[in-house]
């Protein structure tokens, strides 16, 4: 690894907001595993193999329940189904890149939010940049899970509410994208679709329907958005 490469420096700079959230949330996850009787090996292993925050928290209950592979598969699929839409959105960015299998595996919500809104300068190698960004984001989560799992019983503070860090990060990324985009139509579609589905389906079930609605409208209005410079 070239520690002086511009791709690494840029990826590290862009990953700092993710680091501030992942380390603390990863610690909360490690603590959660610790208080349920699991050693630090479990949160670290799941952070390396699963790397899906919501699913990892739910997996704690699955590990403590009776063996039900079909139910576990369906639950995992529903929780992570939103990543299907992330993959569609990143098709062009990841097309033909080296290490593409790892990039697909490591495409978390936050990595998608940062990488999907990033316009790379011509002097940066996309394959190296996205690899460093994905690897660093996963490392932050693994490191947090290790600290929480190893030292969870000694942590004196209450970690409740730390997930709000990720909410604020998404808000900042969204506002930054709005300020840079040539047309606000895609952002407006996403905002209205999300609010509408939130009202109809509720806070626990609105993500997948809202993504379906957004995808349909973006396809229908693709020509208009492209004409105004919204799609590159």
HELIX and SHEET records of a PDB file:
HELIX    1   1 UNK A    6  UNK A   35  1                                  30    
HELIX    2   2 UNK A   40  UNK A   49  1                                  10    
HELIX    3   3 UNK A   53  UNK A   63  1                                  11    
HELIX    4   4 UNK A   69  UNK A   80  1                                  12    
HELIX    5   5 UNK A   83  UNK A   89  1                                   7    
HELIX    6   6 UNK A   91  UNK A   94  1                                   4    
HELIX    7   7 UNK A  100  UNK A  105  1                                   6    
HELIX    8   8 UNK A  109  UNK A  116  1                                   8    
HELIX    9   9 UNK A  126  UNK A  151  1                                  26    
HELIX   10  10 UNK A  152  UNK A  154  5                                   3    
HELIX   11  11 UNK A  164  UNK A  180  1                                  17    
HELIX   12  12 UNK A  185  UNK A  201  1                                  17    
HELIX   13  13 UNK A  206  UNK A  220  1                                  15    
HELIX   14  14 UNK A  222  UNK A  227  1                                   6    
END                                                                             
